[in-house]
Amino acid sequence: MTKNKLVVISLDSMGFRDLNEQRQLVPTLDKLIAKGTWVKRVQGIFPTLTYPSHTSIITGQYPAVHGIVNNTKLQPRRLSPDWYWYRKDVKATPLYDVARQAGLTTAAFLWPVTAGSKIDYNLAEIFPNRIWTNQVLVSLKASSPLFLYEMNKKYGKLRNGIKQPWLDDFVTACAVDTLENKRPDMTLIHLVDMDSMRHRYGVRSAEARQALHRLDRRVAKIIQATKNAGTYAETDFVVLGDHYQINVDKMIHLNMLFEQAGWLRSIPGKTTYRNNWRVTAKTCDGETYVYTRGNVDLGRVKQLIAGVEGVEQIYDGADAVKFGADPQCSFLVEAKPGYYFTDEVNRPAIVENVDPSSLGTHDRYHGVHGYGPTQPNYFTTAIFAGPHVKEGATVDGARLVDEGPTFARLLGLHYPAPTAGQAIREIFKD
């Protein structure tokens, strides 16, 4: 087994266009590209959401296999449903489990779907969505408790709840401290600053560009930490995105259509609905799943959806399986660019303009993801650099599911079962 270490840094929502068109904002990433291999266009998964994407990255499998088919769970009565926070929901083997079984030490910082995992040093991504709990309690339960306590004691003052850019400053400080003092063999870091700014202000906004520049400085601090620890020479680095984003200005509320057809019942005075639905939409933002129960005419469901403004494509359940999306859905519906889906009912219209004054509140966005990965100019991207990686090379394309198997090869590890993805062989020196 190789002796080297691996540091993976996910810059949420970083796309190929960011590195191709805004290189002046990222001097650290520019240096990494020069000394490593840039995999330029990485095709995402169906749907291009953060939690399914990160689980596909770390398992090398599609959502249909690993089970994380959405960010959030289908809970119609809840305005803020639970996310797929917990490792127990993952049905495939994540690489951090493979590493642990091989005797390697692991660390993760806000890497999605790691709550309750056996990662040695884990700050899980989770937030309180019940009125009777708070951030400290849910984080302690989900993370490595003593480690979280130590990090909060040292760096908690950097945080402002879960708001950006302060949360990424906290995460970076914790990662730097851990790389310097714990020297884990495999480290996973998830930074969300740019994704948050794109949701609120737009994909190509000044705020998003500023966030990209801040992220570049954080990557520099993380690399410097390995130099301070004396592990830089044996560390392979990966800096990647999980998806890109598209600007939007209209919302589609398909569940209002389904209520009109008598397939679900709203809760009076609320935008949520009852659990006894027969047809329901479950948003993935740029796409939405449609689920059915009982004896429902699927042809009629499809016909009604097809008549809605902003619907670009309706895939049936067989297509969803082929794409690696949720095999339980009856349809996977894609919005046209400029539109996205919500789960809401009791709104003024099925298709509604986003009120600019509402941006930043629940489900109100200027930019979203979750579309199918085949949208034009919608690729994400990845940079590999380190002792086992070719210098000054480029690879034109790969798939998101290829990244985990590539990480495994860098660490000399093997998944216990075949993966959908394959190692990107062009990045390796030999």
N, C-alpha and C positions, 0 to 999 in steps of 0.2 A: 504494500500500500504506500502511496506517496505521502510525504511528510508535510505537504503544503497546506495552507489554510485558505478559506474562501470567505469573502465578504460580498454579499449581494445587497445592493441599494436600489430599492424601487422608488422611482420618482413618479408618483401617481399622476396619470394623464399625460405623461411625456410622449409626444409623437415623433415620427420621422421628420415632419416639417420643422419641429423645434430645432433639431440639430442641423438640418439641411439649410435652413433659412435664417437662423438666429445664433450662429456660432459665436458671434462677438459677445454674447451674453454669458457664455459658458467656457471661460478659459481653462478651467480644470478638466472639463469633459473633452475639450479640444486636445489637451495634452494626452489624455487617456486614449483618444482615438489614434493619435500619432504613435503611441507606444504599444498599441494593442490592435484588436480587430473590431471594426464597427459592422455589426449586422444591421443593415440599413432599414429594411422594411420587414417588420415582424407582423404577421397576420394574427389577429386575435381570435377569440372564440365566440360562439353564440350563447348568451348575449355578452357584449363587451362591458361587463360590470366588474367592479373591483374585487368582490369576494370570490365569484367563480373564476376570475382571471388569475388571482394569486394562488388559488388552489390548483388550477391547471398548471401554473408555472412550477409549483413545488412537487406536484405528483406526476407530471408528464401525461395526464389524462384529461379527457373532456368532461364537462359537467355531468353528462349522462352516466358516466362511470364513477366519478368521485362524489357525486351527490350534492354539491353546492351549486344549485341551479339558478340562484338569485342572490341578491344581497340580503333580502329580508324574507320572512316567512309569511305564508298566507294566513292572516289573522284579521278578518274583515271588520271586526268590532273595534279594533285598535287603530287610533290615528297614527301612533308610532309603533309599528310592529317590531317584534324581536328580529335581530339580525342573526345570521348564521355565524355566531361568535365562536362556537365551541368545537374543539378538535373531534369530539365524539360524533359530530355530524358528517365527518369526512369518511367516505367508504373505501377510498384508495389509500395507499401508503405514502405519506409525505416523506421527502428526503431527510427532514430532520429526525424522523424516527429511524430511518436507515443509518444515519450517521451515529445516532446514539447507540444502536445495537452493535455498531462497529467499534465502539469505545471512544468515539469523538465527543468533545464537548460542544454544546450548541447554545446560541443566544439569539433572541428575537425581540425586536422593538416595533410594536404595533403591526406586526405581520398578521394579516387577516386570518381568522379561523384557527387561531392557536390557543384560545382560552382553554384552560384545563389540560393542556398538553404536558408532556414530560421533558420539554426543553429546559436545559439547566438554568439559564438566565432569561426569564421571559417577562416582558412587559406587554401583556395582551391588549389588543384593540377591542375595547368594550366601553359602553357608556350607559349610564342609568336611564332607563325609560319607564320607571315605575316611581310614583310619588313617595314611596316609603323607603327608598334607598338613596345612595349618593355615590359619587365617583370613586371615593376611596374604598368603600365597602365592596363594590362590584369588581374593582380592579384587584383588590387583595384576594378575592375568591378565585379570580380567573388567572392570575399571574403567579410568579414565584414570590411568595409573600415577603420573605426576609429581604430578597433582592429588591423588590418594589419599595419596601420600607426604606432601605438604604438609599436608593436613587431619589425617592421623594424628599428625604431628609437633606440630601446634598443639593438637589436641583429643582425641587418643587416650586421655588420662588420664580422660576422662569415661566411657569405655566399661567395661563388665564383660562381655566377650565379646559375645554377641548377646542378653543378658538385658535385660528391660525393668524399670524405665523408663529405664535408663542409655543404651540404644542410641538411643532417641528424643532424649535430651539431646544426644548426640554428633551425630546427624543434623541437629538444629536448629541447633547451633553452626556446623556446616559450611555449612548453607544460608544462615544469616545472614552469615557471612564472605563467601560467594560473591556474594550479592546486593549487599553493600556494596562489594566490591572488583572483581568481574568484571562485574557488571551485565548478566547474560544477558537475551536477549529473551524466552525461554521457559524457565520453571523448573518442574520436576515434583518434588514432595516427598511421600514416603510415610511416615506415622507409624503405628506398630503397637501402641503402649502399651495402648490400650483393648481391642483384639482379643485380646491376650495375657491380659489380666486376665479377660475374659469366658470364654475357654477354660478358665481355671484355676478361677475363683471363681463364675462364673455371670453371666448377662446383666445382671441388675439388682442385682448385688452392690455393697457399699460400695466394694470395690476398683475395680470398673468405673466407678463414679461419680467416684471420686478421679482415675482415669486421664482421664476426660472433662474434668475441671477442669484437669489438667496440660496436656492437649492445647490447651485454650483459651489458656493462658498461652504455649504455644509458638507458636501462631498469632499472638499479639500481638507476640512477638519478631520473627517473620518480617515482619510488616507494618511494624514499626518500622525494620527493616533497609532497606526501600525508602525510608523517610523520610530515614534517615541518608545514603543514597546519592543523594538528590535525584531519585529516579525514581518516587516514590509517585504523583504527579499523573498520570503516564502509564501506570500499572500497573492492569490488571484482575486481580482476585483471584477464585479459585474455591476454595471449601472444600466437599469432598464426602465421602460415604461410598461404599464399594464393595458393601456388603451389610450385613445386620443379623445377629443370632444368635438361637438358640432354645436353651433349657435342655434338657439330656438327662440320663438316668440309666441307660439300657440300650444295649448294643451288639449288633449283628447281624453274625454271622460267616458270610456266605453261602458262602464257599469251603469251609467244613466240610460243608455240604450237597452241594456239587459233588464233594467227595472221596468222600462216602458213595455217590454215584451212579456213581463210577468215572471221573469226568471230569478229575480232577487228582490228583497224588500229593504228599503233604506230605514235608518233610525231617524225618526222625526227630529229636525233641528240640528242634525249632525251630518258630516260628510262621510260617515261610515255606514255599514249595512249589516244585516243579520247573517248568522251562520248558515241559515237554511236555504242557501242559494242553489240553483240548478245550473246556472251559467255565470261565471265570474271572470273578470280580467284581473290579472296580477302584474303590476307594472314592472318593467325592466328599464324604464325611462324611454329610450329610443325604440324599444320593442316592448311588447307585452305578451305574456302568456294568457291564453284563454282556456279555462278548465270547465268541464261539463260533468253533471251527475244525473243519473237516471235516464229516462227515455226522452232525449232531446233531439230534435231534428237538426243535425249538424249542417245540412245544406242551408237551412233558414238562418242559422247563426252566421254562417259565412257570408250569405247574401246581405244580411243587415250590416255586418262589419264593412263589407266592400263598398257600401253606399256612404260611408263616413268620410268627410273631408280630411285630408292629411294622411290617409292610409295608403301606403305604397305597395305593400306585399302581404299576402296571407299565406303562410306555410301551414300545411296540415301536420298531424301528429307524426306521420311517417317521415316527412321532411325534417321535423325537429329531431327525430332520432338520428337521421343521417348526418345532421349538423352537430350532433353531440349535445344537444340541449335537453330539456326535461322530457323524458319519455312519457310522463303522465299527462302532458298537456294535449288538448284537442287541436289547438291552433297556436302558432307563434306569429304574431302580427307585427310588422315593421312600419314605423312612421316615415313619412317623407322628411328629409332634412328641413329643420325649422319647426317641426312638431315633436312633441313627446307625450307619453301617456301618464295618467294618474289612475288611482283606484277610486277616486272620489265620486260621490253622488250628491244630490241636492245642490248642484251648481247652476248658474244662470243658463248654460247651454252645454250641449255635448262637446262642442269645440269652442274654446274660449281663449281670447288673447291673454297673455301674461301681463298683468298690471305691473309696470316698472316699479311702483312703490312697494310691491309685495316681494321683490327680489331679496333673497337671503332668509325668507321665512320658509316654513315646511313645504317641500315639494314645489317651490317657485324658483325657477332657474333662468339664467341667460345662456348657459351652455350645459349640455348633457352628453352622456355616452349611453351605452346599452344597445346601440344599433347593431345590425349584423356587420361582421368584419369585412364584408365586401363593398361597403360604401367607398366611393372614390376619395383618395387622399386621406385615408382614415387609419393608416398603419401606425403601430407603435414601433419601438426601436430598442436596440440593446448594444452596449459596449462591453467587450471583454478585454482585460489587460492583466498581465502578470507573468510569472516565470514559465508557464506552460502554454502561453498564447502567442501566436504569430504577431510580429510587430509591423505596423503600417499597412495592414491588410483590410480589405472590405469583403463582406458577403452581401450579395444583393437582397436575398430574402430567406426567411425561415418562418416557422410557426411558433406561437406562444408555447405549445406543448413540447417543443424541442428544447426549451431552456432547462427544465429540470434534469433531463438525461445528460445535458451538457455539463451542468453543475456536478452531477454524479461522477462523470468521467474525470473532471478536474480533481475531485477528491479521491478517486480510485474506488468508488463505491458502485454497487449494483442494486437496482430495485429488485424486490423479491418476485415480481411478476412483470411480464412484458408491458411496455408503455405505448401509448398512441404516438408519442413523440420519440424522435431519435436525436442522438447527440449531433451537434452541428460540427462536423469533422473539419471543416475548412478553417476553424479558428485555432486549431492545435498546431504546435510547432512540429510534431512528428506524428 
